Amino acid sequence: MIKYILFCFSILYSAPSFSQDRTFDLMPVPKAIKSTGDRFRLLKSFSIGVIGNPSDRIYKEASRSLRRLDDRMGLFFMQGNITKKDNNTTASLLIEVKRAANLKLYEDESYQLFSGAKQVRIVANTDLGAIRGLETLQQLLSTDDFGYYFPGVEINDDPRFPWRGLLLDITLHWMPMDVIKRTLDCMASVKMNVLHLHLTEDQLFGIESKVFPRLQEVGAEGNYYSQENIKEIIAFADQRGIRVVPEFDVPGHCTSWLKAYPELASVKREYELQRYFGVFDPALDVTKDYTYEFLEKLFTEMSQLFPDEYFHIGGDENTGKDWDRNPNIKEYMQKKGMKTYRELETEFIQRLLPILQKNGKKMMGWDEILRPGVPHDIMIQSWRGTESLVEAAKKEYTALLSTGYYIDLIQPTDFHYLTDPIPANTTLTAEQQKFIVGGEATMWTELVTPETVDSRIWPRTAAIAERLWSASTVNNVTDMYRRLDQISLLLEGLGSTHIKNKGMLLRRLANSVDTKALEVLVDVIEPLKIYERNAGDTMYTVFSPFTKIADVATPDQKIAREFRKNVSIYCASRDKLLEKDLLEHLSVWKENHAPFLEIVKRSPVLTEAVGLSENLAQIANLGLQGIGYMNTRSSPPGGWKTESLEITKKAKEQGGRCDLQVVTAIEELINAASK
């Protein structure tokens, strides 16, 4: 019976729902992959050749790929930067590109990769496809007793969705250039192709305007990208096959604009940059011709700076309250027969669209702009629910999904991974589904700084990247986590600080190099999810410290996640190997409180987490008791279950804006022991 139960659990937790050689750690999973059994050995003589009709983009990326491989292996490759002269068809890696790509939506990103004993080949219609193939090759690098090799494979690959994006907000907390560049490198490694820069907010106007210089002089406090910075970002992204889409949020979320140019405001008042986070009333006066003259000049300037065909105008979270406070705006609406401020927003979008079209741009906006009367020449970004995505597709608006991909909300990787822009139970017809072009993960920066932002983006966003690239049937959570562990290391090698900054933050918090007891606690806690950490938007400001225990704790903690899974298996199987692992964890947690208190003595900032530590010790003891009762097949004393569950109930309380992630597993042990 026990063997049967174990077999069932092994099927539940490990059976992949796609055909893939599980020795590979590829993410995203290619469309089709076949193992040949060959091995291509990497030696110092390894070289790359490029043939066909590519652009300079592939030569730069091939050179970067060569250096990345050598950095990992230390073989001292003899070949330097790859140029048009490197067209040797007998090169170790031969890249064949049929044409240079146009970096735009729906461009061909397909590729074929063949790895044999004597040569590796990447064949692609465009250089974008070849770049995606180079990233797959990086992930294929393997080792054995004889050194490094590429396994023999035949891969035929192309993405499921053409828009696979990441929004990076640089306004709620400033993100300098190094954050942008390492983010782009990591995005490229998992085949994401759109960086959406949220550039303006109530707290900051984050880009230089030469037409209206007060925007950055007054609205940025020194933190903004110069136009030369932007050109550098775009070139950096272009080389990696990534588009850069700007967002200038109007008519709300515009306090930084109004501080610089108060004549744009709906209400005359003194405007200061917001220090708190949330939704505020200031809005542009969209009944004035001056507002449109201003926006036309600004958007024309920015359209010339950003080459992408899409231009995001925000359009979200305008409260309408400042419009209601302005008698002139109310009179304007009455004359036009407008009954709600939403109708005024619709007119605003209708008047804004020709300005963008004149500059060769297509408008994007958040799902608030989807309403009757809005032209179809816009893209809808769904963030408040999948209903708007479905509605947009049914009404034949181009649309993409962000609902379910809000990585700032600290939700687990599998939640994001199993969120699909077109789920299996969709009500959309095949024709309507064509209007959904993909999705975007969103990294809002209220509660992160450059030190911690990577730990919120990576590695979870790699799973979102797979959801947007790979087939919908690639959905096995256990195998995703297996591969994610390896991809996480690859991302760190590209500069992401999501792993290495943890040690630095722990040492800072502990005020010592001895961080063991703190790390034991941090590994089983997570920051409060959704918006609970900053409930009411009143606890944190742009100047608050983001160096506390909630900042070093990361989403989807592996130790806690695997403990929960193993407890479930153990309660059904009584497997002795699992029992040994559970007992080891529980024993460490039970004894950790005393050394943690020693750390608190030298670092009082950790006082807020004392309750978490004490609760962990108490519930760990309950877990040990529960396993003991199950082992001896004896019933717990009367009242033990009730008293124990009262302790676990208390252990669910937050401390330091974090909560314990193993409480439900302890409750499962208590219930199993009480049967």
C-alpha positions in Angstrom: 0.0 0.0 0.0 2.8 2.4 0.9 4.6 1.7 -2.4 1.4 2.4 -4.3 0.9 5.7 -2.5 4.5 6.7 -3.2 4.0 5.8 -6.8 0.9 8.0 -7.0 2.7 10.9 -5.5 5.7 10.5 -7.8 3.3 10.8 -10.7 1.6 13.8 -9.2 4.8 15.7 -8.5 7.2 14.7 -11.3 5.4 13.6 -14.4 6.0 16.1 -17.1 3.1 16.9 -19.4 5.4 17.5 -22.4 7.9 15.4 -24.3 11.3 16.6 -23.3 14.6 15.0 -22.3 14.8 15.9 -18.6 18.5 16.0 -18.7 18.2 19.4 -20.3 17.6 22.5 -18.2 16.2 24.7 -20.9 13.9 27.6 -20.1 11.9 28.4 -22.1 11.3 24.8 -23.3 11.7 24.8 -27.2 8.8 23.9 -29.4 10.5 20.7 -30.5 13.7 19.0 -29.3 15.2 15.7 -30.1 18.3 14.2 -28.5 20.8 12.5 -30.9 23.3 11.1 -28.4 26.2 13.0 -29.9 28.5 15.3 -27.9 30.3 18.3 -29.3 33.5 18.9 -27.3 34.6 22.5 -26.6 38.3 23.1 -26.9 40.5 26.2 -27.0 40.1 26.2 -30.8 36.3 26.7 -30.6 35.3 29.3 -33.2 32.2 31.0 -34.6 31.4 31.7 -38.2 28.5 33.7 -39.6 27.1 33.4 -43.1 24.0 34.7 -45.0 22.7 38.2 -44.9 22.7 39.4 -41.3 23.0 42.8 -39.6 25.7 44.0 -37.3 23.5 42.8 -34.4 24.4 39.2 -34.9 28.1 39.8 -35.0 28.0 41.7 -31.7 25.8 39.1 -30.1 27.9 36.2 -31.4 31.0 37.9 -29.9 29.3 38.4 -26.6 28.1 34.8 -26.6 31.7 33.6 -27.3 33.0 35.6 -24.3 30.2 34.4 -22.1 31.1 30.8 -22.9 34.8 31.3 -22.2 34.1 33.1 -19.0 32.3 30.0 -17.8 34.9 27.5 -19.0 38.2 29.5 -18.9 39.6 27.8 -22.0 41.1 31.1 -23.5 39.5 30.9 -26.9 41.8 32.1 -29.6 39.0 33.9 -31.6 38.4 37.6 -30.7 35.5 39.7 -31.7 33.5 38.2 -34.6 33.2 40.3 -37.8 32.0 39.9 -41.4 35.4 38.3 -42.2 34.5 35.3 -39.9 32.5 33.4 -42.5 34.3 30.1 -42.4 31.7 27.4 -43.0 33.8 24.9 -41.1 33.7 26.9 -37.9 32.8 25.1 -34.7 29.6 27.0 -34.5 28.2 28.1 -37.8 25.3 30.7 -37.7 23.3 31.1 -40.9 21.0 34.1 -41.1 18.8 34.8 -44.1 18.0 38.5 -43.5 18.3 41.3 -41.0 15.3 41.7 -38.7 13.1 44.7 -38.1 12.7 45.0 -34.4 9.0 45.1 -34.2 5.9 43.2 -33.2 5.4 39.9 -35.2 8.9 39.8 -36.5 10.2 36.2 -37.1 12.1 34.9 -34.1 12.2 31.2 -35.1 15.5 29.2 -35.3 16.8 25.7 -35.8 19.7 24.4 -33.7 21.7 21.3 -34.7 24.5 20.0 -32.4 26.5 17.1 -33.7 29.9 15.6 -32.9 31.8 17.8 -35.4 29.8 21.0 -35.6 27.0 23.1 -34.1 24.8 25.0 -36.5 22.1 27.7 -35.9 19.9 28.4 -38.9 17.4 31.3 -38.7 15.3 33.4 -41.0 16.4 36.6 -39.1 19.2 37.6 -36.8 16.6 37.8 -34.0 16.0 34.1 -34.4 19.8 33.4 -34.4 20.1 35.4 -31.1 17.4 33.3 -29.5 19.3 30.2 -30.7 22.5 31.5 -29.1 20.7 31.8 -25.8 19.5 28.2 -26.0 23.1 27.1 -26.7 24.3 28.9 -23.6 21.8 26.8 -21.6 22.9 23.6 -23.3 26.5 23.8 -22.1 27.2 20.6 -20.1 30.0 18.9 -18.4 31.3 15.3 -17.9 34.5 13.6 -16.8 36.2 14.8 -20.0 35.3 18.5 -19.8 32.7 20.7 -21.5 30.4 19.8 -24.3 27.2 20.6 -26.1 24.8 17.6 -26.2 23.7 16.4 -29.6 20.3 17.9 -30.3 18.0 18.9 -33.0 15.8 21.9 -32.0 13.1 23.6 -34.0 11.8 26.6 -32.1 9.7 29.7 -32.3 7.6 31.6 -29.7 3.9 31.1 -28.9 3.4 34.9 -28.4 5.2 37.8 -30.1 5.0 40.1 -27.1 7.0 38.8 -24.0 7.6 41.9 -21.9 8.8 43.2 -18.6 7.6 46.5 -17.2 10.3 48.2 -15.1 9.1 51.2 -13.1 12.0 53.7 -12.5 9.9 56.4 -10.8 8.7 55.1 -7.4 12.3 54.2 -6.6 15.0 55.4 -9.0 16.7 52.6 -11.0 20.1 53.6 -12.4 21.6 52.5 -15.7 23.3 49.4 -14.3 20.0 48.0 -13.2 18.6 48.5 -16.7 21.5 46.8 -18.4 21.6 43.8 -16.2 17.9 43.5 -16.5 18.1 43.5 -20.3 20.9 40.9 -20.2 18.7 38.6 -18.1 15.6 39.2 -20.2 17.5 38.2 -23.4 18.7 35.0 -21.7 15.1 33.8 -21.3 14.0 35.2 -24.7 11.9 38.1 -23.5 11.7 40.8 -26.1 10.0 44.0 -24.7 11.3 46.3 -22.0 8.4 48.6 -21.0 9.9 51.6 -19.1 7.5 53.4 -16.8 9.1 56.9 -16.9 6.7 59.3 -15.2 4.8 59.3 -12.0 3.5 61.5 -9.1 7.0 61.0 -7.5 9.3 61.5 -10.5 9.6 62.6 -14.1 12.4 60.3 -15.1 13.6 61.4 -18.5 15.2 64.5 -20.0 13.1 66.8 -22.2 15.0 69.5 -24.1 11.7 71.0 -25.2 10.3 71.3 -21.6 13.5 71.1 -19.4 11.6 72.0 -16.2 10.1 68.5 -16.3 13.4 67.0 -15.2 14.8 70.1 -13.5 11.9 70.4 -11.1 10.3 67.0 -11.4 13.2 64.7 -11.0 15.5 65.9 -8.2 18.5 64.8 -10.1 17.3 61.3 -10.9 16.5 61.0 -14.6 17.8 59.5 -17.8 19.4 62.0 -20.2 18.5 61.5 -23.8 22.0 60.1 -24.4 21.3 57.6 -21.6 18.1 56.6 -23.4 19.9 56.1 -26.7 22.4 53.9 -24.9 19.7 51.8 -23.4 17.9 51.4 -26.8 21.2 50.4 -28.5 22.0 48.0 -25.7 18.5 46.4 -25.9 18.5 46.4 -29.8 21.7 44.3 -29.9 19.9 41.7 -27.7 16.7 41.7 -29.8 14.7 43.6 -27.2 12.3 46.5 -28.0 12.0 49.5 -25.6 8.5 50.9 -25.1 8.2 54.2 -23.2 5.3 55.0 -20.9 4.3 58.6 -20.1 1.3 58.3 -17.8 -1.5 60.7 -18.4 -4.0 62.2 -17.5 -3.5 61.1 -13.9 -0.3 60.1 -12.0 1.2 63.4 -13.1 2.1 65.4 -10.0 5.7 65.7 -11.2 4.5 67.3 -14.5 2.3 69.8 -12.5 5.1 70.8 -10.2 7.1 71.8 -13.2 4.2 73.2 -15.3 1.3 74.1 -13.0 -0.6 75.6 -15.9 -1.4 72.0 -17.0 -3.3 71.3 -13.8 -7.0 70.9 -13.3 -6.8 72.6 -9.9 -4.7 75.6 -9.0 -2.6 74.6 -5.9 1.0 74.3 -4.8 2.3 71.0 -6.2 5.1 69.0 -4.6 6.5 65.6 -5.6 4.6 62.8 -3.8 6.6 61.0 -1.1 3.9 58.4 -0.4 2.7 55.7 -2.8 -0.9 55.2 -4.1 -3.6 56.9 -6.1 -3.8 60.7 -6.0 -6.2 63.3 -7.4 -4.0 65.6 -9.5 -4.8 65.4 -13.2 -4.1 67.3 -16.4 -6.8 69.7 -17.5 -7.8 68.0 -20.7 -10.3 70.6 -21.7 -7.5 73.2 -22.4 -6.1 73.5 -25.9 -2.8 74.3 -24.2 -2.6 70.8 -22.7 -2.8 69.2 -26.2 -0.2 71.7 -27.5 2.1 70.8 -24.7 1.6 67.0 -25.1 2.1 67.3 -28.9 5.4 68.9 -28.5 6.5 66.6 -25.7 5.3 63.4 -27.4 6.8 64.5 -30.7 10.2 64.9 -29.0 9.9 61.5 -27.3 8.7 59.8 -30.4 11.9 60.8 -32.1 13.9 59.5 -29.2 12.2 56.1 -29.0 12.1 54.2 -32.3 9.6 51.5 -31.3 6.2 51.7 -33.0 4.3 51.5 -29.7 3.9 54.5 -27.2 2.2 53.9 -23.9 0.1 56.7 -22.5 -0.9 55.1 -19.2 -4.5 56.2 -18.7 -4.9 54.4 -15.4 -6.3 55.4 -12.0 -7.5 58.9 -12.7 -9.9 59.6 -9.8 -11.8 62.4 -11.6 -12.0 64.3 -8.3 -9.8 67.2 -9.5 -11.9 67.5 -12.7 -15.0 67.6 -10.5 -13.4 70.4 -8.4 -13.0 72.6 -11.5 -16.1 74.6 -12.5 -14.7 75.2 -16.0 -14.2 71.5 -16.6 -17.7 70.7 -15.3 -19.2 73.4 -17.6 -17.2 71.9 -20.5 -18.6 68.5 -19.8 -22.2 69.8 -19.6 -21.9 71.6 -22.9 -20.6 68.3 -24.5 -23.4 66.3 -22.9 -20.9 64.3 -20.8 -22.4 62.7 -17.7 -19.3 61.1 -16.2 -15.6 61.9 -16.2 -15.0 58.6 -18.1 -16.6 60.2 -21.1 -14.1 63.1 -20.8 -11.3 60.5 -20.6 -12.6 59.0 -23.8 -12.4 62.3 -25.6 -8.9 62.8 -24.3 -7.8 59.6 -25.8 -9.5 60.4 -29.1 -7.7 63.8 -29.2 -4.4 62.2 -28.2 -4.4 59.4 -30.8 -3.8 61.7 -33.9 -0.8 63.2 -32.2 0.8 59.8 -31.8 -0.3 58.7 -35.3 1.3 61.8 -36.8 4.6 60.6 -35.2 4.2 57.1 -36.6 3.2 55.6 -33.3 0.6 53.2 -32.1 -1.1 54.0 -28.8 -1.0 51.6 -25.8 -2.8 52.1 -22.5 -4.0 50.3 -19.4 -7.3 48.7 -19.5 -9.2 51.7 -18.1 -9.0 53.2 -21.7 -11.1 50.4 -23.0 -14.5 52.0 -23.2 -17.2 52.9 -25.9 -16.0 55.4 -28.4 -12.3 54.6 -28.1 -10.7 53.9 -31.6 -9.5 50.4 -32.4 -6.0 51.6 -33.3 -4.8 51.1 -29.7 -3.4 48.3 -27.6 -5.0 47.4 -24.3 -2.9 46.2 -21.4 -5.0 44.2 -19.0 -4.1 44.6 -15.3 -7.3 44.7 -13.3 -8.5 41.3 -14.4 -8.7 38.9 -17.3 -12.2 40.2 -18.2 -10.8 43.3 -19.9 -8.4 41.1 -22.0 -11.3 38.9 -23.1 -13.5 42.0 -23.8 -10.7 43.6 -25.8 -10.2 40.5 -27.9 -13.9 40.1 -28.6 -14.1 43.7 -29.7 -11.0 43.2 -31.9 -8.5 45.4 -29.9 -5.0 44.2 -29.8 -4.3 43.2 -26.1 -1.8 41.8 -23.8 -2.0 40.3 -20.2 -0.4 41.6 -17.1 -3.1 40.3 -14.6 -1.4 37.4 -12.8 2.1 38.7 -13.7 2.5 41.4 -11.1 5.8 40.2 -9.7 5.9 43.0 -7.1 3.1 41.3 -5.2 5.4 38.5 -3.9 3.2 35.7 -5.2 4.8 32.2 -5.9 6.3 31.3 -9.2 3.8 28.6 -9.9 1.0 31.1 -9.6 2.5 33.2 -12.4 3.5 30.1 -14.4 0.0 28.7 -14.5 -1.5 32.1 -15.6 -2.0 31.9 -19.3 -3.0 34.7 -21.7 -5.2 32.1 -23.5 -6.1 29.4 -21.0 -7.4 26.0 -22.1 -11.0 27.0 -21.0 -11.0 30.2 -23.0 -14.4 31.3 -24.4 -12.6 33.1 -27.3 -12.8 31.9 -30.8 -9.7 31.1 -32.7 -10.0 34.3 -34.6 -10.5 36.4 -31.4 -7.5 34.7 -29.8 -5.3 36.3 -32.5 -5.8 39.7 -30.9 -4.0 38.6 -27.8 -0.3 39.2 -28.5 1.2 38.0 -25.2 1.9 39.4 -21.8 4.1 41.6 -19.5 5.5 41.0 -16.0 5.2 44.2 -14.1 7.9 45.4 -11.6 6.5 48.3 -9.7 9.1 49.7 -7.4 7.2 51.1 -4.4 8.9 48.6 -2.1 12.3 47.9 -3.7 15.6 49.7 -4.3 18.4 48.9 -6.8 19.8 46.5 -4.0 16.6 44.4 -3.9 14.8 44.8 -7.2 16.6 41.8 -8.8 15.3 39.5 -6.1 11.7 40.4 -7.0 12.2 40.1 -10.7 14.4 36.9 -10.8 14.2 34.0 -11.1 10.3 34.1 -11.1 10.1 36.1 -14.3 12.0 33.3 -16.2 8.9 31.2 -15.6 6.7 33.9 -17.0 9.0 34.1 -20.0 8.5 30.4 -20.6 4.7 30.7 -20.3 4.8 33.3 -23.1 7.3 31.4 -25.3 6.5 27.7 -24.9 3.5 25.7 -25.7 0.5 25.9 -23.3 1.0 22.2 -22.6 4.4 22.9 -21.1 2.9 23.3 -17.6 4.5 20.8 -15.2 5.2 22.8 -12.1 7.7 20.4 -10.5 9.8 20.3 -13.7 9.6 24.1 -14.0 11.1 24.5 -10.5 13.8 21.9 -11.3 14.9 23.9 -14.3 14.4 27.3 -12.6 17.2 26.4 -10.1 19.7 26.1 -12.9 18.5 29.1 -14.8 18.7 31.2 -11.6 22.5 30.5 -11.5 22.8 31.5 -15.2 21.0 34.7 -14.5 23.4 35.5 -11.6 26.3 34.9 -14.1 24.8 37.7 -16.2 24.9 40.2 -13.4 21.7 39.7 -11.5 22.1 40.3 -7.8 19.1 38.2 -6.7 21.4 35.6 -5.0 24.6 37.4 -4.1 22.9 40.5 -2.5 21.2 38.2 0.1 24.5 37.6 1.9 25.2 41.3 1.9 21.8 42.2 3.3 22.1 39.5 6.0 25.4 40.8 7.2 24.1 44.3 7.3 21.0 43.2 9.3 23.1 41.0 11.7 25.7 43.6 12.1 28.2 40.7 11.8 29.6 38.1 9.4 27.9 35.5 11.6 24.4 35.3 10.0 23.5 31.6 10.4 20.6 32.0 12.8 19.2 34.9 10.8 19.5 33.0 7.6 17.7 30.0 9.1 14.7 32.3 9.9 14.8 34.2 6.6 14.7 31.0 4.6 11.2 30.2 5.9 9.6 33.7 5.8 8.3 35.9 3.0 7.3 39.5 2.8 3.6 40.2 3.1 1.9 39.6 -0.2 -0.3 41.7 -2.5 -0.4 45.2 -0.9 -0.5 44.1 2.8 3.1 45.2 3.5 2.1 48.8 2.9 -1.6 48.6 3.8 -3.3 51.9 3.3 -0.2 53.3 1.5 0.8 55.2 4.7 3.7 53.2 6.2 6.4 53.7 3.5 7.6 56.7 1.6 10.3 57.2 -1.1 12.8 57.9 1.7 11.9 54.9 4.0 14.5 52.3 4.8 14.3 49.2 2.6 17.0 47.4 4.4 15.0 45.4 6.9 14.1 41.7 7.2 11.2 42.1 4.8 13.7 43.2 2.2 16.2 40.3 2.6 13.3 37.8 2.6 12.4 36.8 -1.0 9.3 35.5 -2.7 8.7 31.7 -3.1 11.3 30.5 -0.6 12.6 27.1 -1.8 13.2 25.6 1.7 9.7 26.4 2.9 8.1 25.4 -0.4 9.8 22.0 -0.5 9.1 21.4 3.2 5.4 21.9 2.6 5.4 19.5 -0.3 7.4 16.9 1.5 5.1 17.1 4.5 2.1 16.3 2.3 3.9 13.3 0.8 5.0 12.1 4.2 1.6 12.3 5.8 0.3 10.0 3.0 3.2 7.6 2.8 5.3 7.7 6.1 8.4 7.5 3.9 11.4 7.2 6.1 13.8 9.2 3.9 11.4 12.1 3.9 10.9 11.7 7.6 14.7 12.1 8.2 14.7 15.3 6.1 11.7 16.7 7.9 13.2 15.9 11.3 16.4 17.7 10.4 14.6 20.8 9.4 12.4 20.8 12.5 15.3 20.2 14.8 17.2 23.2 13.4 14.2 25.5 13.6 13.4 24.4 17.2 16.9 25.3 18.4 17.3 28.5 16.3 15.6 30.9 18.6 18.3 31.3 21.2 21.1 32.1 18.7 18.8 34.4 16.9 18.3 36.4 20.1 22.1 36.7 20.4 22.0 38.4 16.9 19.2 40.7 18.1 21.4 41.9 21.0 23.9 43.4 18.6 21.4 44.4 15.9 18.2 45.8 17.5 16.7 46.4 14.1 15.8 42.7 14.2 13.6 43.1 17.3 10.5 43.2 15.0 11.3 39.6 14.0 11.6 38.1 17.5 8.0 36.9 17.4 8.6 35.2 14.1 11.6 33.4 15.5 9.8 32.3 18.7 6.8 31.1 16.8 9.0 29.1 14.4 10.7 27.3 17.4 7.3 26.5 18.9 5.7 25.1 15.8 8.8 23.2 15.0 8.5 21.5 18.4 4.9 20.6 17.5 6.0 19.1 14.2 8.5 17.0 16.0 5.9 15.8 18.4 3.5 15.0 15.6 6.0 12.9 13.7 6.8 11.1 17.0 3.2 10.2 17.5 2.9 9.0 14.0 6.1 6.9 14.4 4.9 5.2 17.5 1.4 4.9 16.2 0.2 6.4 19.5 -2.6 8.9 20.1 -1.6 12.4 21.3 -2.8 13.4 24.8 -6.4 14.8 25.0 -6.5 18.4 24.0 -3.1 18.3 22.2 -4.5 18.9 18.8 -6.7 21.9 20.0 -3.8 23.5 21.9 -1.4 22.9 19.1 -3.7 24.5 16.5 -4.0 27.5 18.7 -0.3 27.9 18.7 -0.2 27.6 14.9 -2.9 30.1 14.6 -0.8 32.6 16.5 2.2 31.7 14.4 0.4 33.0 11.3 0.6 36.6 12.6 3.1 38.8 10.8 6.3 40.2 12.2 8.5 42.7 10.5 6.0 42.8 7.6 6.7 39.1 7.0 5.0 35.8 7.7 6.1 32.2 8.3 5.7 29.9 5.3 5.7 26.6 7.1 2.7 27.0 9.4 0.3 25.1 7.1 2.7 22.2 6.9 2.9 22.0 10.7 -0.9 22.0 10.9 -0.9 19.1 8.4 1.4 17.2 10.6 -0.8 17.9 13.7 -3.9 16.8 11.9 -2.3 13.6 10.6 -0.9 12.7 14.0 -4.4 13.2 15.5 -6.2 10.7 13.3 
